[in-house]
Amino acid sequence: MCPVFTSFVDALKNKPKELTKEEIIFYKEKKICVVCKGKVAGFNTYLCPYCDVIYCEKCARALSLLENVCWACNGAIDPAKPVKPFDVQVEPGKLMKSPKK
């Protein structure tokens, strides 16, 4: 799994609302995954086809399964799948109730 987060869902909860142009350039120049902040090299590299942001293979696969959205440009990671942005809107201390049948 990602070196910084214990689970990929934790990474999604900590997703920045917006990446600045300077951050994107930094990640590209240093070859660092935008999600896990780990070094990316060799064949485990995924480049967003729309904005060329770098992801490690594990993060790109997880993103395509969970939300399928590039963190920089909101383009689809896998064009064959639907885009479904991850939304964490549950307030702390409140449980979600299932509807009554």
C-alpha positions in Angstrom: 0.0 0.0 0.0 1.0 3.6 -0.1 3.9 4.5 2.2 2.1 7.5 3.8 -1.4 6.2 4.3 -2.6 3.0 6.0 -5.5 2.7 3.6 -6.4 4.2 0.3 -9.6 5.5 1.7 -7.5 7.5 4.2 -5.7 9.0 1.3 -9.0 10.0 -0.4 -10.2 11.7 2.9 -7.0 13.7 2.8 -7.3 14.6 -0.9 -6.5 18.3 -1.4 -9.5 20.3 -2.8 -7.2 21.7 -5.5 -3.6 21.2 -6.5 -1.7 24.4 -7.4 0.2 24.7 -10.6 3.4 24.8 -8.5 2.5 21.6 -6.7 1.8 19.8 -10.0 5.2 21.0 -11.5 7.0 19.9 -8.3 5.4 16.3 -8.4 6.3 16.0 -12.1 9.9 17.2 -11.8 10.6 15.1 -8.7 8.6 12.1 -10.1 6.5 11.8 -7.0 3.0 10.2 -6.9 0.4 12.8 -6.2 -1.6 10.5 -3.9 1.0 8.6 -1.8 3.9 11.1 -2.2 6.2 8.1 -3.0 8.9 8.1 -5.6 7.7 6.7 -9.0 10.1 5.0 -11.4 10.2 2.4 -14.1 7.1 0.6 -15.3 5.0 1.3 -12.1 4.3 4.8 -13.5 0.9 6.1 -14.7 0.6 9.5 -16.4 -2.8 11.2 -16.6 -3.6 11.4 -20.4 -5.1 14.9 -20.0 -2.6 16.7 -17.7 0.5 14.4 -17.4 0.3 14.2 -13.6 2.2 11.2 -12.2 0.7 8.4 -10.2 2.3 5.2 -9.0 0.6 2.1 -10.4 -1.0 1.1 -7.1 -2.6 4.5 -6.6 -3.7 4.8 -10.2 -5.4 1.4 -10.0 -7.1 2.2 -6.7 -8.2 5.6 -8.0 -9.7 4.0 -11.1 -11.7 1.5 -8.9 -12.9 4.0 -6.3 -13.5 7.3 -8.0 -11.8 7.2 -11.4 -10.8 10.9 -11.2 -7.4 12.6 -11.7 -6.6 14.7 -8.6 -5.3 17.5 -10.8 -7.6 17.9 -13.8 -10.7 15.7 -12.8 -10.3 13.7 -16.0 -11.1 10.0 -16.0 -8.2 7.8 -15.0 -9.8 4.9 -17.0 -11.9 6.3 -19.9 -13.8 3.0 -20.1 -15.2 3.5 -16.5 -17.7 6.0 -15.2 -16.4 8.9 -13.1 -17.7 8.9 -9.5 -16.0 11.4 -7.3 -15.4 10.3 -3.7 -17.4 12.3 -1.2 -16.8 12.4 2.5 -19.7 14.4 3.9 -20.5 12.6 7.2 -20.1 14.8 10.2 -17.9 13.5 13.0 -19.9 11.8 15.8 -23.0 11.2 13.6 -23.9 7.8 12.2 -25.6 7.3 8.9 -28.9 5.6 9.3 -30.3 3.1 6.8 -33.7 3.9 5.4 -36.7 2.0 7.0 -38.3 -0.6 4.9 
